[in-house]
């Protein structure tokens, strides 16, 4: 699945580059198990909607979580801080026993950390609790987690939020400030 996720990211990035100029958008495309997160900045609501539409029509895309913000494009300094913050979060996840850090993707945009992964609800909850103390400049954590209950590891993934309880088959995008 990882190869297909990389292909999805590349197709979406190519579509966005063909539609928008570099000064019009800053979009970080992250795919995990065919679920796509769009995070970054666009200059207007139409561009936000267009970016989502371009992502949705790409081959093998399951769902699109559009977390694009309508605001000025992030500065190089902001992007550098985001990279450093992602590193802190990854290090915290690796250090925490019980968190399968290799199955969790971390994306940071404008000091907002997004987590995507295929984990049990308990592992996701532990990952989310690990973050705020370890990332000093963290503004909020959004979880887009593909979670599995312990009894359903061999079935199709269900969606759950690592920051709040969610029942089987719920699609949840949650934030904590």
C-alpha positions as CSV (number, residue, x, y, z in Angstrom):
1,X,0.0,0.0,0.0
2,X,2.9,2.4,0.6
3,X,3.9,2.4,-3.0
4,X,0.3,3.2,-4.0
5,X,0.1,6.0,-1.4
6,X,3.3,7.5,-2.9
7,X,1.8,7.3,-6.3
8,X,-1.4,9.0,-5.1
9,X,0.7,11.8,-3.6
10,X,2.6,12.3,-6.8
11,X,-0.5,12.3,-9.0
12,X,-2.1,14.9,-6.7
13,X,1.0,17.1,-6.5
14,X,1.3,17.0,-10.3
15,X,-2.4,18.0,-10.7
16,X,-2.0,20.8,-8.3
17,X,1.2,22.0,-10.0
18,X,-0.6,22.0,-13.3
19,X,-3.5,24.0,-12.0
20,X,-1.8,26.5,-9.6
21,X,1.3,28.6,-9.6
22,X,3.8,28.3,-6.7
23,X,2.7,31.7,-5.3
24,X,-1.0,30.7,-5.2
25,X,-0.9,27.7,-2.9
26,X,1.3,25.8,-0.5
27,X,-0.2,22.3,-0.2
28,X,1.3,19.4,1.7
29,X,-0.3,16.2,0.3
30,X,-0.1,13.1,2.6
31,X,-1.7,9.8,1.7
32,X,-2.0,6.8,4.0
33,X,-4.0,3.7,3.0
34,X,-5.7,5.7,0.2
35,X,-6.8,8.4,2.6
36,X,-5.5,11.9,1.6
37,X,-4.8,14.8,3.8
38,X,-4.4,18.3,2.2
39,X,-2.8,20.7,4.6
40,X,-1.4,24.1,3.9
41,X,-2.5,27.5,2.6
42,X,-4.5,28.8,-0.4
43,X,-5.4,32.4,-1.1
44,X,-9.2,31.9,-1.5
45,X,-12.1,29.5,-1.0
46,X,-12.3,28.7,-4.7
47,X,-8.7,27.5,-4.7
48,X,-9.4,25.4,-1.6
49,X,-12.4,23.7,-3.3
50,X,-10.5,23.3,-6.6
51,X,-7.5,21.6,-4.8
52,X,-9.9,19.2,-3.0
53,X,-11.7,18.4,-6.3
54,X,-8.4,17.7,-8.0
55,X,-7.4,15.3,-5.2
56,X,-10.7,13.5,-5.2
57,X,-10.7,12.6,-8.9
58,X,-7.2,11.0,-8.8
59,X,-7.0,7.2,-9.2
60,X,-7.4,5.1,-6.0
61,X,-8.2,8.0,-3.7
62,X,-10.5,6.9,-0.9
63,X,-11.3,10.0,1.1
64,X,-9.9,13.5,1.2
65,X,-9.5,15.5,4.4
66,X,-9.3,19.1,3.3
67,X,-7.5,21.0,6.0
68,X,-6.3,23.8,3.7
69,X,-6.5,27.3,5.3
70,X,-7.5,30.4,3.4
71,X,-4.6,32.7,4.4
72,X,-1.4,34.1,3.0
73,X,1.2,31.4,2.0
74,X,3.4,30.3,4.8
75,X,6.9,31.9,5.0
76,X,10.1,29.9,4.8
77,X,10.6,30.4,8.5
78,X,7.2,28.9,9.3
79,X,7.9,25.9,7.1
80,X,11.2,25.4,8.8
81,X,9.5,25.5,12.2
82,X,7.0,23.0,11.0
83,X,9.7,20.6,9.9
84,X,11.4,20.9,13.3
85,X,8.1,20.3,15.1
86,X,7.4,17.2,13.0
87,X,10.8,15.9,14.0
88,X,10.0,16.5,17.7
89,X,6.7,14.7,17.3
90,X,8.3,11.7,15.5
91,X,11.0,11.5,18.2
92,X,8.3,11.5,20.9
93,X,6.4,8.8,19.2
94,X,9.5,6.6,18.8
95,X,10.4,7.0,22.4
96,X,6.9,6.1,23.7
97,X,6.5,2.4,24.5
98,X,3.2,1.0,23.1
99,X,3.0,3.5,20.1
100,X,3.8,1.8,16.8
101,X,5.5,4.9,15.5
102,X,6.4,3.2,12.2
103,X,2.7,3.1,11.2
104,X,1.9,6.8,12.0
105,X,2.5,9.5,9.5
106,X,3.2,13.0,10.9
107,X,2.4,16.1,8.9
108,X,2.8,19.7,10.3
109,X,1.4,22.9,8.7
110,X,1.5,26.2,10.5
111,X,2.2,24.5,13.8
112,X,-0.7,22.2,13.5
113,X,0.3,18.5,13.7
114,X,-1.7,15.9,11.8
115,X,-1.4,12.2,12.5
116,X,-2.4,9.5,10.1
117,X,-2.0,5.8,10.8
118,X,-3.3,2.4,11.0
119,X,-3.5,1.7,14.7
120,X,-5.7,0.3,17.4
121,X,-7.8,2.9,19.3
122,X,-5.6,2.4,22.4
123,X,-2.4,3.0,20.4
124,X,-3.9,6.1,18.8
125,X,-5.0,7.5,22.1
126,X,-1.5,6.9,23.5
127,X,0.1,8.6,20.5
128,X,-2.2,11.6,20.9
129,X,-1.5,11.9,24.7
130,X,2.2,11.7,24.0
131,X,2.3,14.8,21.8
132,X,1.4,18.0,23.7
133,X,4.1,17.7,26.3
134,X,6.8,16.8,23.8
135,X,6.0,19.6,21.2
136,X,6.4,22.9,23.0
137,X,5.2,25.2,20.2
138,X,2.3,23.0,19.3
139,X,-0.9,24.9,18.6
140,X,-3.2,21.9,18.1
141,X,-3.3,18.3,17.1
142,X,-5.6,17.0,14.4
143,X,-6.0,13.2,14.1
144,X,-6.9,11.6,10.8
145,X,-6.4,8.1,12.0
146,X,-7.2,4.9,10.3
147,X,-7.8,2.8,13.4
148,X,-8.5,-0.8,14.0
149,X,-10.0,-2.4,17.1
150,X,-8.0,-5.4,18.4
151,X,-10.8,-7.8,17.4
152,X,-10.8,-6.5,13.8
153,X,-7.2,-6.5,12.8
154,X,-7.9,-8.9,9.9
155,X,-10.9,-7.0,8.5
156,X,-11.2,-3.8,6.6
157,X,-10.0,-0.7,8.5
158,X,-12.5,1.4,10.3
159,X,-11.9,5.0,11.1
160,X,-11.5,6.4,14.5
161,X,-10.1,9.5,16.1
162,X,-7.1,9.2,18.4
163,X,-8.3,12.2,20.4
164,X,-11.9,11.1,21.0
165,X,-13.9,7.9,21.1
166,X,-15.5,6.9,17.8
167,X,-17.6,3.9,17.0
168,X,-16.8,1.4,14.3
169,X,-17.3,2.9,10.7
170,X,-17.3,6.5,12.0
171,X,-15.3,8.9,10.0
172,X,-13.9,11.5,12.4
173,X,-11.7,14.5,12.0
174,X,-11.1,16.0,15.4
175,X,-9.1,18.8,16.9
176,X,-7.9,19.7,20.3
177,X,-6.7,23.2,21.2
